[in-house]
Amino acid sequence: SDLGARIGLAIFVVWTLAPVAWMVISSLLTPVSLTSLPPDLSPGQFTWMNYQGVLATGQSLLPAMRNSLIVSALTTSIALALGSAAAYAIARLETPGGNRLAVMVLATQMFPGIVIIIPLFIVLSRLGLIDTYAGLVLVYLSFVLPIVIWIMKGFFEAIPPDLERAAAIDGATTWQTFTRVVLPISLPPLFAA
């Protein structure tokens, strides 16, 4: 049993790390050896030229990394703030049509992104948000926010309502209950989201 578990874990680790190993190997291969069938993995085909090429064009790499960091940080922080508040409202408050709203949030995830790309481009161009951080953040929010809402909604529904009742008895408003009682115990799902 113990040996079977170890073998199963070893297979899982190899299965999980194989794409990472291939990524590292392919980053060190010349384009010709990588595209040949089968790939030529002889020691003479490995080179650092790919990395030298990327680092030589570092002037364009650093701004791109900065832009990615700005957009991802803004998207993540806005999605967590809005998504957790929306999930709490759907899960705990008497929201008219709350279940219908939750289903509509889920329905947005049923469409592939390519389906909305042209309407999204038209909307962004009319709003003057093409080639802006705000445009990118809005686009990413449209895909990320429903996921955050569903992750957080499930967690909020699992929190015992007695905690919120106790806060209400102590005189806390709904917002204070959310920010001072529910959010502090919600750090694990917030990090997961």
GUFI-269960 format. One record per residue (C-alpha): x, y, z; residue number from 1. Coordinates in Angstrom, 3 decimals. Layout:
N
<atom u="X" v="Y" w="Z" n="NUM"/>
...
END
This chain:
193
<atom u="0.000" v="0.000" w="0.000" n="1"/>
<atom u="2.793" v="2.404" w="0.950" n="2"/>
<atom u="4.790" v="1.367" w="-2.116" n="3"/>
<atom u="1.716" v="1.806" w="-4.321" n="4"/>
<atom u="1.162" v="5.317" w="-2.946" n="5"/>
<atom u="4.800" v="6.219" w="-3.578" n="6"/>
<atom u="4.666" v="4.893" w="-7.130" n="7"/>
<atom u="1.415" v="6.778" w="-7.741" n="8"/>
<atom u="2.927" v="10.006" w="-6.393" n="9"/>
<atom u="6.077" v="9.519" w="-8.479" n="10"/>
<atom u="3.956" v="9.073" w="-11.625" n="11"/>
<atom u="1.952" v="12.191" w="-10.722" n="12"/>
<atom u="5.123" v="14.247" w="-10.175" n="13"/>
<atom u="6.628" v="13.112" w="-13.478" n="14"/>
<atom u="3.327" v="13.778" w="-15.276" n="15"/>
<atom u="3.099" v="17.252" w="-13.726" n="16"/>
<atom u="6.722" v="18.272" w="-14.273" n="17"/>
<atom u="7.051" v="16.887" w="-17.813" n="18"/>
<atom u="5.681" v="20.063" w="-19.491" n="19"/>
<atom u="8.020" v="22.236" w="-17.403" n="20"/>
<atom u="10.982" v="20.033" w="-18.298" n="21"/>
<atom u="10.033" v="20.182" w="-21.991" n="22"/>
<atom u="9.746" v="23.974" w="-21.777" n="23"/>
<atom u="13.286" v="24.224" w="-20.388" n="24"/>
<atom u="14.680" v="21.746" w="-22.914" n="25"/>
<atom u="12.978" v="23.432" w="-25.869" n="26"/>
<atom u="14.223" v="26.847" w="-24.733" n="27"/>
<atom u="17.780" v="25.560" w="-25.046" n="28"/>
<atom u="17.407" v="23.897" w="-28.464" n="29"/>
<atom u="18.126" v="25.521" w="-31.793" n="30"/>
<atom u="15.017" v="26.171" w="-33.917" n="31"/>
<atom u="16.089" v="23.585" w="-36.498" n="32"/>
<atom u="16.591" v="20.805" w="-33.939" n="33"/>
<atom u="13.337" v="21.688" w="-32.184" n="34"/>
<atom u="11.206" v="21.599" w="-35.326" n="35"/>
<atom u="12.738" v="18.436" w="-36.775" n="36"/>
<atom u="10.717" v="15.242" w="-36.430" n="37"/>
<atom u="11.585" v="13.785" w="-33.993" n="38"/>
<atom u="13.315" v="16.688" w="-32.211" n="39"/>
<atom u="17.107" v="16.377" w="-32.267" n="40"/>
<atom u="18.092" v="16.181" w="-28.588" n="41"/>
<atom u="21.783" v="15.474" w="-29.137" n="42"/>
<atom u="24.101" v="17.476" w="-26.838" n="43"/>
<atom u="25.480" v="19.533" w="-29.744" n="44"/>
<atom u="22.035" v="21.032" w="-30.403" n="45"/>
<atom u="21.717" v="22.770" w="-27.032" n="46"/>
<atom u="22.621" v="26.444" w="-27.008" n="47"/>
<atom u="22.255" v="29.582" w="-24.909" n="48"/>
<atom u="21.619" v="31.706" w="-28.026" n="49"/>
<atom u="17.851" v="31.819" w="-27.394" n="50"/>
<atom u="18.412" v="33.425" w="-24.000" n="51"/>
<atom u="21.055" v="35.760" w="-25.390" n="52"/>
<atom u="18.595" v="36.857" w="-28.070" n="53"/>
<atom u="15.894" v="37.627" w="-25.511" n="54"/>
<atom u="18.277" v="39.458" w="-23.203" n="55"/>
<atom u="19.797" v="41.415" w="-26.100" n="56"/>
<atom u="16.334" v="42.785" w="-26.825" n="57"/>
<atom u="15.854" v="43.526" w="-23.127" n="58"/>
<atom u="14.896" v="47.092" w="-23.924" n="59"/>
<atom u="11.556" v="45.809" w="-25.206" n="60"/>
<atom u="11.287" v="43.029" w="-22.619" n="61"/>
<atom u="11.382" v="45.197" w="-19.495" n="62"/>
<atom u="8.548" v="47.556" w="-20.504" n="63"/>
<atom u="6.458" v="44.547" w="-21.518" n="64"/>
<atom u="7.044" v="42.931" w="-18.125" n="65"/>
<atom u="6.208" v="46.221" w="-16.378" n="66"/>
<atom u="2.971" v="46.524" w="-18.376" n="67"/>
<atom u="2.029" v="42.939" w="-17.540" n="68"/>
<atom u="2.681" v="43.558" w="-13.857" n="69"/>
<atom u="0.579" v="46.733" w="-13.822" n="70"/>
<atom u="-2.349" v="45.145" w="-15.672" n="71"/>
<atom u="-2.302" v="41.940" w="-13.635" n="72"/>
<atom u="-2.035" v="43.790" w="-10.302" n="73"/>
<atom u="-4.912" v="46.124" w="-11.184" n="74"/>
<atom u="-7.072" v="43.304" w="-12.528" n="75"/>
<atom u="-6.448" v="41.088" w="-9.524" n="76"/>
<atom u="-7.096" v="43.763" w="-6.920" n="77"/>
<atom u="-10.281" v="45.033" w="-8.606" n="78"/>
<atom u="-11.559" v="41.490" w="-9.222" n="79"/>
<atom u="-10.997" v="40.492" w="-5.597" n="80"/>
<atom u="-12.625" v="43.653" w="-4.246" n="81"/>
<atom u="-15.676" v="43.573" w="-6.521" n="82"/>
<atom u="-15.950" v="39.789" w="-6.703" n="83"/>
<atom u="-15.863" v="39.199" w="-2.960" n="84"/>
<atom u="-18.455" v="41.914" w="-2.322" n="85"/>
<atom u="-20.720" v="40.569" w="-5.084" n="86"/>
<atom u="-20.301" v="36.991" w="-3.877" n="87"/>
<atom u="-21.177" v="37.997" w="-0.328" n="88"/>
<atom u="-24.265" v="39.823" w="-1.540" n="89"/>
<atom u="-25.395" v="36.826" w="-3.587" n="90"/>
<atom u="-24.613" v="34.296" w="-0.838" n="91"/>
<atom u="-25.869" v="36.109" w="2.243" n="92"/>
<atom u="-28.077" v="39.081" w="1.507" n="93"/>
<atom u="-31.700" v="38.970" w="0.456" n="94"/>
<atom u="-30.950" v="40.099" w="-3.071" n="95"/>
<atom u="-33.953" v="40.153" w="-5.432" n="96"/>
<atom u="-33.177" v="37.667" w="-8.173" n="97"/>
<atom u="-29.943" v="36.604" w="-6.471" n="98"/>
<atom u="-30.091" v="33.059" w="-7.818" n="99"/>
<atom u="-30.861" v="34.332" w="-11.309" n="100"/>
<atom u="-27.903" v="36.720" w="-11.037" n="101"/>
<atom u="-25.632" v="33.871" w="-9.949" n="102"/>
<atom u="-26.722" v="31.793" w="-12.952" n="103"/>
<atom u="-26.116" v="34.766" w="-15.270" n="104"/>
<atom u="-22.608" v="35.156" w="-13.839" n="105"/>
<atom u="-21.978" v="31.482" w="-14.509" n="106"/>
<atom u="-23.454" v="31.758" w="-18.004" n="107"/>
<atom u="-20.813" v="34.319" w="-18.963" n="108"/>
<atom u="-18.221" v="31.575" w="-18.605" n="109"/>
<atom u="-19.986" v="29.352" w="-21.124" n="110"/>
<atom u="-18.995" v="31.476" w="-24.100" n="111"/>
<atom u="-15.524" v="31.082" w="-25.541" n="112"/>
<atom u="-13.557" v="34.333" w="-25.521" n="113"/>
<atom u="-13.256" v="34.345" w="-29.300" n="114"/>
<atom u="-17.047" v="34.749" w="-29.622" n="115"/>
<atom u="-17.026" v="38.181" w="-27.984" n="116"/>
<atom u="-13.735" v="39.480" w="-29.370" n="117"/>
<atom u="-15.244" v="41.620" w="-32.170" n="118"/>
<atom u="-18.028" v="43.195" w="-30.072" n="119"/>
<atom u="-15.497" v="43.780" w="-27.304" n="120"/>
<atom u="-13.133" v="45.513" w="-29.725" n="121"/>
<atom u="-15.960" v="47.727" w="-31.023" n="122"/>
<atom u="-16.995" v="48.736" w="-27.505" n="123"/>
<atom u="-13.412" v="49.468" w="-26.460" n="124"/>
<atom u="-12.715" v="51.492" w="-29.594" n="125"/>
<atom u="-15.868" v="53.582" w="-29.132" n="126"/>
<atom u="-14.887" v="54.256" w="-25.533" n="127"/>
<atom u="-11.360" v="55.214" w="-26.591" n="128"/>
<atom u="-9.801" v="52.421" w="-24.546" n="129"/>
<atom u="-7.720" v="50.740" w="-27.238" n="130"/>
<atom u="-4.029" v="50.516" w="-26.210" n="131"/>
<atom u="-4.733" v="51.590" w="-22.621" n="132"/>
<atom u="-4.296" v="49.928" w="-19.265" n="133"/>
<atom u="-7.961" v="50.560" w="-18.495" n="134"/>
<atom u="-9.036" v="48.705" w="-21.646" n="135"/>
<atom u="-6.915" v="45.679" w="-20.818" n="136"/>
<atom u="-8.063" v="45.645" w="-17.212" n="137"/>
<atom u="-11.721" v="45.770" w="-18.309" n="138"/>
<atom u="-11.220" v="42.906" w="-20.744" n="139"/>
<atom u="-9.465" v="40.740" w="-18.183" n="140"/>
<atom u="-12.048" v="41.625" w="-15.535" n="141"/>
<atom u="-14.818" v="40.390" w="-17.810" n="142"/>
<atom u="-13.198" v="36.939" w="-17.754" n="143"/>
<atom u="-11.848" v="36.857" w="-14.191" n="144"/>
<atom u="-14.656" v="38.442" w="-12.182" n="145"/>
<atom u="-17.174" v="35.585" w="-12.663" n="146"/>
<atom u="-14.570" v="33.067" w="-11.501" n="147"/>
<atom u="-13.828" v="35.098" w="-8.370" n="148"/>
<atom u="-17.540" v="35.458" w="-7.643" n="149"/>
<atom u="-18.135" v="31.711" w="-7.886" n="150"/>
<atom u="-15.112" v="30.778" w="-5.771" n="151"/>
<atom u="-16.000" v="33.284" w="-3.066" n="152"/>
<atom u="-19.748" v="32.556" w="-3.176" n="153"/>
<atom u="-19.146" v="28.914" w="-2.327" n="154"/>
<atom u="-16.905" v="29.868" w="0.567" n="155"/>
<atom u="-19.292" v="32.484" w="1.951" n="156"/>
<atom u="-22.134" v="29.972" w="1.890" n="157"/>
<atom u="-19.994" v="27.613" w="3.982" n="158"/>
<atom u="-19.362" v="30.189" w="6.726" n="159"/>
<atom u="-21.679" v="29.575" w="9.693" n="160"/>
<atom u="-24.341" v="32.303" w="9.796" n="161"/>
<atom u="-23.921" v="32.422" w="13.575" n="162"/>
<atom u="-20.743" v="34.477" w="13.130" n="163"/>
<atom u="-22.650" v="37.129" w="11.243" n="164"/>
<atom u="-25.529" v="37.054" w="13.712" n="165"/>
<atom u="-23.094" v="37.557" w="16.580" n="166"/>
<atom u="-21.614" v="40.580" w="14.793" n="167"/>
<atom u="-25.120" v="41.965" w="14.214" n="168"/>
<atom u="-25.950" v="41.534" w="17.906" n="169"/>
<atom u="-22.803" v="43.510" w="18.745" n="170"/>
<atom u="-24.125" v="46.334" w="16.554" n="171"/>
<atom u="-22.160" v="45.755" w="13.344" n="172"/>
<atom u="-23.706" v="46.835" w="10.058" n="173"/>
<atom u="-23.735" v="44.502" w="7.070" n="174"/>
<atom u="-20.660" v="46.233" w="5.647" n="175"/>
<atom u="-18.816" v="46.022" w="8.974" n="176"/>
<atom u="-19.722" v="42.346" w="9.267" n="177"/>
<atom u="-18.376" v="41.750" w="5.776" n="178"/>
<atom u="-15.139" v="43.702" w="6.223" n="179"/>
<atom u="-14.343" v="42.882" w="9.876" n="180"/>
<atom u="-15.682" v="39.361" w="10.320" n="181"/>
<atom u="-16.103" v="37.609" w="6.984" n="182"/>
<atom u="-13.137" v="38.942" w="4.971" n="183"/>
<atom u="-10.479" v="38.216" w="7.630" n="184"/>
<atom u="-11.471" v="34.544" w="7.690" n="185"/>
<atom u="-11.680" v="34.522" w="3.886" n="186"/>
<atom u="-7.968" v="34.960" w="3.188" n="187"/>
<atom u="-7.392" v="31.372" w="1.932" n="188"/>
<atom u="-10.126" v="31.518" w="-0.741" n="189"/>
<atom u="-9.110" v="35.080" w="-1.622" n="190"/>
<atom u="-5.577" v="33.849" w="-2.309" n="191"/>
<atom u="-6.987" v="30.906" w="-4.255" n="192"/>
<atom u="-9.139" v="33.228" w="-6.317" n="193"/>
END
